[in-house]
Amino acid sequence: MTVEKFSYDNKIVRDFAIASIVFGVVGMLVGLLAALQLFAPVHNLGTQYTTFGRIRPLHTNAVIFAFVGNAIFMGLYYSLQRVCKARMFSDLLSRIHFWGWQLIIVLAAITLPLGLTSGKEYAELEWPIDIMIALVWVVFAINMFGTIFKRREKHIYVAVWFYIATVVTVAVLHIVNSVEIPVSFFKSYPVYAGVQDALVQWWYGHNAVAFFLTTPYLGMMYYFLPKMAGRPVYSYKLSIVHFWSLIFIYIWAGPHHLLYSALPDWAQSLGVVFSIMLIAPSWGGMINGLLTLRGAWDKVRDDVTLKFMVVAVTCYGMATFEGPMLSLKNVNAIAHFTDWIVAHVHIGALGWNGFLTFGILYWLIPRIYKTSLYSKKMAAFHFWVGTLGIVFYAASLYWAGITQSLMWKQFTPLGILQYPNFLETVIQIIPMYMIRAFGGALYLTGVVVMVVNLIKTAKSGVLEANEPAEAPALEKDYVDKSTKHRWLETRPGKFALLATIAIIIGGAIEMIPTFMIKANIPTIPSVKPYTPLELQGRDIYVREGCYTCHSQMIRPFRSETERYGEYSKAGEFVYDHPFQWGSKRIGPDLMRIGKKYPNLWHYNHMENPRNVSPGSIMPNYDWLLKQNLDNSTLESKINAMRTLGVPYAPGYEKQALQDLTKQAEELAADLQKNGAPAQSNKEIIALIAYLQRMGTDIKGDTTTVK
């Protein structure tokens, strides 16, 4: 048997590690800034570019795709080479992947604060960047599968199963969710509208959690945890059950984000059923991880990397138990739209993704630099301050969520809402927002200590950029027929095909009927397309990220219909590209805000919310009163909407500007009559027009209030 000599590429691992750390610190700093704004709006720094609605997407994208994304590639590039006993397929593709991904992150960091967004949570980036993501992902996939195919190991290890599922599923999710029509280089509309857009978005959103934040991390858990513990994976058979059941079931669960919404009930029920089933494979993975430490628990006492891993796997178990519980309709009715969901998400993000990343960094950096960790005490400090940070963060938001829900639903003995003013429920939880920010600051402090520790560690050693290795060449046409799965593990192409089929079934069964059967979205004759001015106002609403604080979905609960009005119907959203239902109520639902207040109230509210709502934590949007409305792409917008099925008459794009001007002048005249120095060509006029239209169609009257 010929033994071949080769080397592992540690430089690309180092580069992704640095990128993960740098963008992690930046992303968490932005998150802390956003958290501070929730009890002191002055922390928006007085500019539109750092307002909550714009930096919240920046925070989520930075943490998910920059911090976690680069950590995934760090762990994958390190472990894949070793379990395949092969250097990466192409050093050039590795570099293109690295720099392409960093360029995407930089573009996201520039465009999101500028308000260039598609308005879909966790998929806010505009179409040119979407295309770039697809291209870079293809480069990554070629490099990864090329490495698997040239491996010297007979079987593909369990970690690689999860990497394969990640690559194929993220590609499918990104392509399906990003189908959109460009209006300009910085603006597009999704091809899906209303209910269909919501289904596709949360199919994407939930499975981005599943296949970007979970499966690659499970792959890393299966590689790094046994290495750290010096023990084999607890159960190979459990790994098989864990993998296939997880990827098959996970893809069905997205609709549980839309319970009690206008989504067809059968789709909601499918989401609930599969979410409950998801407990089994998720806990199978957690048990397999924790039992890998059997006989090695004494090491946890002294080894800080294992401490991080144990807390990470435990948080994974907590989050994957809580998720299915939150999908139960009676629990969801209480928790949805509250801070409870934010706490749930951060148990996964801070505990599972964050701590697993830190554990791997502390284990990996000394090895590729051929040295030992600079300070175990600093690492231990990081562990404890980070754990405390998670506790402060999550506990305060769980309490805030329960408080919110109870206050929203409380009636007096006379049968009227106990707290009819939404602001009362916000003011009560401001102390929890302060504690949340404190917890975030503790967590970030630990990360800064880690950065210092790892820099000192790197300086004490030398990077072994090309780590020598040797292994026997793989036998040609090797086949293992001992079991069907062992055979499959020698056939990566067939393995990837089966994984793709497994993840496509659920999405197809949920989406195709929703798109093809008209009865799922009953039309409402009184629902008409937006006027050009309202369409422009809606785009401003999307640009400012209003959906990050306000929902547009009144659920069929008495507490909500009493507070907001008639519950939302599927047919009301048929011209909404994108849908703007939101997922959190820091402010009240806006579905029926139209005609509830006069134009002047909206004008004063946007200039300074505290002028009309003392104690409000909403930031000022005074720049809308000064900035001119850009109508240069109005014709393209009307044409794009018509292409998407919005029934604008042929040739209306030539008439649109004239209609917009007329409606704007009427609205401005009303404001001027009431003492506001309004000008018809300002952005505030378009936004008010949109707000006054919202939720009024089912009354059969689309005339804007004057």
Secondary structure, DSSP 8 states (H G I E B T S, - for coil): --EEEEEEEHHHHHHHHHHHHHHHHHHHHHHHHHHHHTT-GGGGTTSGGGSHHHHHHHHHHIIIIIIIHHHHHHHHHHHHHHHHTS--S-HHHHHHHHHHHHHHHHHHHHHTTTT-----TT--S-HHHHHHHHHHHHHHHHHHHHHHHT-SSSS--HHHHHHHHHHHHHHHHHHHHT-EEEEETTEEEES--HHHHHHHHHHHHHHHHHHHTTHHHHHHHHHHHHHHHT---S-HHHHHHHHHHHHHHHTT-GGGGGTTSSS-HHHHHHHHHHHHHTHHHHHHHHHHHHHTTTT-HHHHHH-HHHHHHHHHHHHHHHHHHHHHHHTSHHHHHHHTBSHHHHHHHHIIIIIIIIHHHHHHHHHHHHHHTTS--S-HHHHHHHHHHHHHHHHHHHHHHHHHHHHHHHHHH-B-TTSSBS--SHHHHHHHTHHHHHHHHHHHHHHHHHHHHHHHHHHHHHHTS---SEEEEEEE---TT----SSHHHHHTT-HHHHHHHHHHHHHHHHHHHHHHHHH-GGGS---TT-----HHHHHHHHHHHHTTGGGT------S-HHHHHHH-S---GGGGTT-SS----SB-SS---TT-TTTS-HHHHHHHHH-GGGTSTT------GGGGTSB---TTHHHHHHHHHHTT----TTTHHHHHHHHHHHHHHHHHHHHHTT----TTBHHHHHHHHHHHTT-GGGT------
